[in-house]
Amino acid sequence: MTGKRLIILGVIAIVGIIMGRLAVRALLNFLMGGTLFGGNFL
């Protein structure tokens, strides 16, 4: 029970870290006027 819970918490933490990094990259890219997805959508 607790082992399974630790694995689930670990997966959620990893996904959260990845999403956080992507959000920071997207925000910096937006602030610098860059193109995150390869095309200029402005």
N, C-alpha and C positions, 0 to 999 in steps of 0.2 A: 504493500500500500504506500508506504512512505518513499520507497525507491521509485515507484512509478510516478509519484507526485514530483520528486526531484527531477526526473527526466523531463516531465512536462514543463516544469518551471524553467529548466535549462533551455529547452527549445524556444519557449516564449521569450526568454531573455535574449537569446541569439537573434531571433527575428526582430525584437525591439531595437537592438543595437544596429542591425543592418538598416532598418527603416529610418532610424535616427540619422545615420550617416548619409543616407540618400536624401533626406529632408534638408540637411545642412548643405549638401552639395547643390541641390536644386535652388535653395535660397541664395547662396553665394552666386550661382550662375545667373539667377534672375537679377540680382543687384548689379552685377557687372555687365549686364546686357548680353550675356552669351546665349548660345543655343544648346539646351540640354539634350534634345532629342534629334540633333543633326539638321534641323531645319528652322528657319526663322519664322515664328508664327505671330509676329507683331505686324 
